[in-house]
């Protein structure tokens, strides 16, 4: 006979934790990671407590549909990306962002027919040896994605409690009009022809140097 077990979920405590994460990482984007049905808490139960987050991160497309059905119109990130063309089509329909961590995912994007370009997170394997491109293959993956009309924006991503900064090593990046140059952004890299990017600076892409710096708090980084 199973023992009676009761779990009490205090949603106000979740909301307070979210506020504390923002305090610990001022100026950072804070994502609510709700994979595995919000780690067993139940997405529908915790949604209101976490809706002050900048985005929701998860694994399952059905859970992404659920978050959209609850009224969320902000970013939703698929932490393991898409595994076939149907996943990509659903990303287009639901306006989902997704991680790219393997060459096959770039191949599927290249074959996708869509009038709604995607926002992708290009993941580096920075030593955990789980998902992502090794550093010596990262630049080539970025170049492939950057050339695709199916891709609107690329965010650089690395797992764990470290932050990736991409230091430009060519004077061309100085011609970009914003603080997020197209060839040297630690966040969203605008594509050629988009605001804030001088297409002339894209004739050659610099070979970046990577520097890892520990953020003040890892609470804001999707795992």
Rosetta blueprint (number, residue, H / E / L):
1 X L
2 X L
3 X L
4 X L
5 X L
6 X L
7 X L
8 X L
9 X L
10 X L
11 X H
12 X H
13 X H
14 X H
15 X H
16 X H
17 X H
18 X H
19 X H
20 X H
21 X H
22 X H
23 X H
24 X H
25 X L
26 X L
27 X L
28 X L
29 X L
30 X L
31 X E
32 X E
33 X E
34 X L
35 X H
36 X H
37 X H
38 X H
39 X H
40 X L
41 X L
42 X L
43 X H
44 X H
45 X H
46 X H
47 X H
48 X H
49 X H
50 X H
51 X L
52 X L
53 X L
54 X L
55 X E
56 X E
57 X E
58 X E
59 X L
60 X L
61 X H
62 X H
63 X H
64 X H
65 X H
66 X H
67 X H
68 X H
69 X H
70 X L
71 X L
72 X L
73 X L
74 X L
75 X E
76 X E
77 X E
78 X E
79 X L
80 X L
81 X L
82 X L
83 X L
84 X L
85 X H
86 X H
87 X H
88 X H
89 X H
90 X H
91 X H
92 X H
93 X H
94 X H
95 X L
96 X L
97 X E
98 X E
99 X E
100 X E
101 X L
102 X L
103 X H
104 X H
105 X H
106 X H
107 X H
108 X H
109 X H
110 X H
111 X H
112 X L
113 X L
114 X L
115 X L
116 X L
117 X L
118 X E
119 X E
120 X E
121 X E
122 X E
123 X E
124 X E
125 X L
126 X L
127 X L
128 X L
129 X L
130 X L
131 X L
132 X L
133 X E
134 X L
135 X H
136 X H
137 X H
138 X H
139 X H
140 X H
141 X H
142 X H
143 X H
144 X H
145 X H
146 X H
147 X L
148 X L
149 X L
150 X L
151 X E
152 X E
153 X E
154 X E
155 X E
156 X E
157 X E
158 X E
159 X L
160 X L
161 X L
162 X L
163 X E
164 X E
165 X E
166 X E
167 X E
168 X L
169 X L
170 X L
171 X H
172 X H
173 X H
174 X H
175 X H
176 X L
177 X L
178 X L
179 X L
180 X L
181 X L
182 X L
183 X L
184 X L
185 X L
186 X L
187 X L
188 X E
189 X E
190 X E
191 X L
192 X L
193 X L
194 X L
195 X L
196 X L
197 X L
198 X L
199 X H
200 X H
201 X H
202 X H
203 X L
204 X L
205 X L
206 X L
207 X L
208 X L
209 X E
210 X E
211 X E
212 X E
213 X E
214 X L
215 X L
216 X L
217 X L
218 X L
219 X L
220 X L
221 X L
222 X L
223 X L
